[in-house]
Amino acid sequence: MTQIAPKPGIMDIALYVSGESTLSGQTDVLKLSSNENPLGCSPAAQAAFTAAATQLHRYPATDHAPLRRAIGEVHGLDPERIICGVGSDEVLQFIVQSYAAAGDEVITTEHGFSMYPILARMVGAVPVTVPERDRVVDIDQILGAVTPRTRIVFIANPANPTGTMLPADQLQRLASDLPDHVLLVHDGAYTEFAEGFDGGASLVDRHPNVIMTRTFSKIHGLGGLRIGWGYASRQIIEVLTRIRQPFNLSNAQMEAAEAAIRDVDFTRHCATENARWRDWMRNAFVQMGIACDESHANFLLARFASPAQAEAADKALRNAGILVRRVAGYGLPDGLRITVGDEAGCRRVVACLSDFMAGERARA
C-alpha cells in the first residue's frame, strides 16, 4: 500500500519545546522558564475577559477593528496598517506564507528564536543561519549572507534568549542596506521592557520592506490567550490579511487585549518592576562570578564556566523547586535563561545560585 507522505521539508522541522511548568515531587514550584509576567495581567483585562463569557455564542468581528484602534491610539500608529493574530507567531507565519516559497532563503541569526527556521521550513524555504558577535545580532553577517534567493530576514530585538539589543544606528543600517526584494521582520516581543524603544515602528514608517511584530503574551500577561499583532505598510498588511482566517481571534481574546493595552498605568508598573529586579539580579549574578550580559527584556541569560557547570546549576535550581530554561538548543550550552520574577522569586533564585557558586568555589 502506498504511504501518504508530507511535502518535502515538513519532516525536517524540529518540534518546538516550550518551557517546563511542573517538577515531580515539588509543590512550591517557581516557574521562570517561559518569560511570563510575574504580576499577571491587568485587572481590567481580567474583567473584560469575564464579561465576554456572556457572549460566547456570538461570532467575533472579523476585522478586529476595536482592538486595532486601541493599539493605534496607545502607540500612535495607523490602525489600517495593523494586523492581529493568534500570538505574534501567527503573524510571523502569515509573513512566510505570503513572501517565501520552496527554494527561497530566509536568514536567521546564530542564537535567534527557534521558531524562525521552523517557519521557513514550513513553506519549503531554506533557513540560512549567520553568526552573531558576542551574542548580539551582527549586521555585516546578515548583509553578507543576502543572495538573489533571499526573501526574509528575521531578527528579534531585544533578542531571545540573549536579551541583547541592537544599537539604533545598526538597526537603521540593516534596514537601509537590505535590497528591496528582502523583507526585514523586526520581532519586538520584548519591546516594552526596553525603555524608550518604539519596537521598530519608526523603521517601518521609513522603509516599505520592514514589518514589526508585537505580542500581548509578555508584558501584558496574556500568554494564555495567544494574541499578537504586526505593523507594516498598507500593501504588506493587505497581502497578509488575504491569508488570515476571518475568525482567528475570539471576542474574549480581543476584549481582554483591548483592556490590557489601554491600561497604560499597569503596563508602566510592570516595566518598572521588571527593570528594578532584572538589574538587581544581574548585579548579583556578576558579583558571584556568573557572566551575564545587560538585558533589555524580562529575562537574563546566565552564562556559566562550562556546559557541565550550567547543567549542575540547573539541577540545583530544580532541587530548590525553580524551573529555568536550558538554551543549549540555541547554541548556548553554558547558559540558563532565567525569567525575571517578582521580588520573592528573584531573591529565591539568587539565594540558590549563591549557595551553588560557593560550593563550586570550595571544590575548585
N, C-alpha and C positions, 0 to 999 in steps of 0.2 A: 504494500500500500504506500502511495506517495505521501511523504510527510509535508505538512504545511510549514513553510519556512518564512521567517520575517524578512523584511527587506534588508539589504546589506547595511552594516553599521550598528543595527539595534543590539546585537549580542556583544558588541564591543563596549557597550555602556556599562561602567561600573556603578553599581547601585549606591545611591546616596545614603549615608549613615548619619542619623540625627544624634543629638546629644542624649546621653542616658538620663533617666529620671528616677530610677529606683536602685536600691542596693540591698541585696539579700541579707537578711538578719539585722538591718538597720531601721530604726523607726524615726529618728530625728535626722532626716536626710536634707542636706543643704545643696540644692541644685544650682550649680554655677557652670553649666555645660552648654547652654543654648542662648546666651546673651539676652535673657529675658529681663524685663524691668522689675526690680525687686519691690517697687512701690505699686505694682499692678497698673490698672488703667484708671482714667478719670472717673470719679463718681458720676459725672454727667453721662459718660458713655455707658456705664452700668445701668443707669436709669433709662436711657434711651433703648438699650437692648431689652430690658424687661418690658417696657411699654410696647415694643414691637411684637411681643408674644400674642397680643390680642388680634394681630392681623396676619397670622401665619397662613391663612387660607388665600391671601391675596398674592397675585403675581407681582414681582418688583418692577419698577420702571426700568426700561432697557437703556435709557440714555444717561443714567447716573447724574442727572443734572444738578440736584441739590448738593450732592457730595462734591462734584467738580466745582460748583460755585463756591462752596465753603473753602476748598483747597485754594482756589484762586484768590479769594478775599484775604485769607490769612497770609499767603505767601506772595501776594501781589502779582499773580500770573493770570494769563488769559484762559478762562475755563474751556474755551473751544479748542485749546491746544493740550488738553489733559485727557488721558485715558486711564480707566480704572481696571484693575484685575484682581484675581484671586491671589493675593500677595504680589509683591513685585516680581516673583518668579514667573507668574503667568505673563506679565508684560514682557519680560525677557524672552519668553517662549514665542510670543507674538512676533518679536523682532526677528528671531532666527527663521521662523516660518515664512516671514514676508521677504526677507532680504538675503537669505543664504540657501543654497541648494547643493545637491550632490557634486562633490569635487571642488567646491569653493573652500576658501580658507578663512578660519576665524582665529584671531590672535588673542591669546590669554597670557597671563604672566605666571612666573615660577610658583608663587605662593597664592595665586588667585583663588577665588571662590570656586569650589569643586563643581558647582552646577554649570559653569560656563562650558567646559568640554562636553558635559552630558548633553547640553542643549545643541551644541554643534553637531554631535553625532546623531542626534535625533532626526536631523534633516539630511544626513549623509555628508555633511561638510567635514573638513579636516581641521581639528584643533592644532594650532601652532603655538607652542609654549615658549616664551622668551625669558631669559634670566632677569632677575631683579638685582638691585645694588643695595646691599646691607638691608634687605627686607623692604625696600622701597621700590615702587614701580620705576623702571628705567626707560625714559622716553626714547633715548637713542636706540635701545634694543628693539623697541616696538617699531619705530620708523624704519630700522634696518631690515625688519622681517616682512615688510609690506611688499607684495608682489601684485601683478595684474589679477591674480585669483583671489586676493584678499577682499572680503566683503564687510567684515565686522571686527572691531577691536573692543574687547571688554576690559574695563578697569573698575575696581571698587575703590572708592576714595571718600572717606577713610577706608583703609583696606581691612579685609577679614581673611586670615586670622591674625595679622600682624599689628593692626591698629595704627600703622603709619599713614602718612598723608603726603600727597604731592604738593610742593610749593606752587603758588598761583601762577608764577611765570612759566613753570614747566608744564602745567596743565594747559595753559594758553598755547604754548609752543606745540604741544601734541595736536591740539585741535587745528591750529593754523597750518601745520606741515603735513597732515594727512591728505592724501589725494581725495578728490571729490567723490570717487566711486566707493570710498570706505566710510562706513557708518561707525562713529565713536559712541559707544554706550557707556555713560558715566553712572555707575551704580552707587547711589548715595544713601544706602540703607541706614548709615550711621551719621548722617549729616547733622542732626540736631545736637549731637554730642561734641561737635567741633565748633567752638564759639566763633560767631561772626561769619560762618560759611553759608553760602546760598545753595549748596548742593549741586552746583553746575548750571543753575538757571540762567545766569548771565552769559555763560558759554553757549547755551542753546540759542539764546537770542542773537548771538553774533555769528553762529555757524549753522547753516541749514542741515549739515550732516551729523549733528550731535543730538542725542536724546539722553535725558537723565531719568532715572527711576528712583522711586522712594517707597517707603513701607510704613504701615501702621503697626508692624509687629514689634518694633524695638522701643523707642521712647514712649510711644502711645500705649504700649502694653496690651495690644490686641492680637498677639501672635496666634491665639486660639481661634480667631475669626478669619484669618487669612485675607488681608486687604492690602493692596498696593496701588501705585499709580505711576504714570510716566508723563513727561512733558517734552514736547518737541515741536517742530514746525507743523503747521496745519496739514501740509502734504503728507508727512510721515504719519500723523495721527489718523488721517483719513484712510491710509493704507492699513494700519493696524486694526482699525475698527471694523474693517471688512471681514476679518477672520475671527473677531471676538464673538464668543457665544452671546446671544442677546440677553440671557438671564444669568450671566456668570456671577453676579452678586445679589444676595438676598436683601430684602428690606431691613432685616435685623443688622446685617453687616453694615449697610450704608448709613443707617441712622446712628449706630454706635460710633462709626468712624467720623461722621459729621460732628457729633457732640464732642468727640475726643479732640479733633483738630481745632475746634472753636474754643476749647478750654486752654487758652494760651498760658494762663497762670499755672495750671498743673504741669504743663509741658516745661515751662521755665523752672519750676521747682525740681522736677526730675533731672533736668540738665545740671542744675546747681549741685544737687546732692551727688550725682554721678561724678562730677568733676572733683568734688571735695574728697570722696573716698577713693576714687581712682588714683589721685595724686598721692594721697596718704599711703595707699597700699603699694604703689610703685616705689616710693621712697623707702618703705620698709623692706621691700624685696632687695633693692640695691644695697642697702646697709647690711643685709645678711648674706650678701655675696651672690645673689641671683641676678643675672643680666636681664634687663627689661627696657625696651625702647619706650620713648614717650608715646603714649597712646592718645588718639583723638576720637576714640569710640567708647563703648561701655564695657570694655574688657581689657585685660592685659595679657601679653604674651610673655610668660616667664620662661627664660632660657637657662638650662642647667649645663653643667660641665660636660655631660655626655648623655647619649640616649639612655644608658643604664641608670644614670642618676635621675633622669626625668621619670623613668618607669618606677623607680623606688619612691620618688616624691609623690607620684600619683597613687601608689599603693598606700603611703602614709596618710594621704588625704582621704582615700576611700575608707581606710580603717577608722578615721575620725568622722565618717559619715558625710564627707564632702565630695561631690561629683564635679569634676572639671573636664576639659576636652583635650584628649591626646591629639596632636596635629602632625603625626608622622606622615599621614597621607597627604599633607600639604607640603611635604619636603622639609619638615621641621621636626626631625625625630628627637631633638633635645629639648623640645618645647612643650609647655602646657598652656592652653588658652583658658584664662580664668575670668568669668564674668564678674563685674563689679556689683557686689550685693549691697544690702543696707549696712549700717554701721556694725550691727552684731555679726553679720555674715563676714564682713571684711576682717574684723578682729579675730574671728574664728579661723579664717584661712591663715592669717599672719602668725597666729599663735602656733598652729600646726606646723607650718613650714619653718618657723624659727626653731622649734624643737628638732625638726628633721635636719636642718642645716647644722645645728650644734652637734648632732650625732655624727654627721658626715665629717665635720672638722675633727672630732675626737678620734675617728677611725683613721684619719689621714696620717 
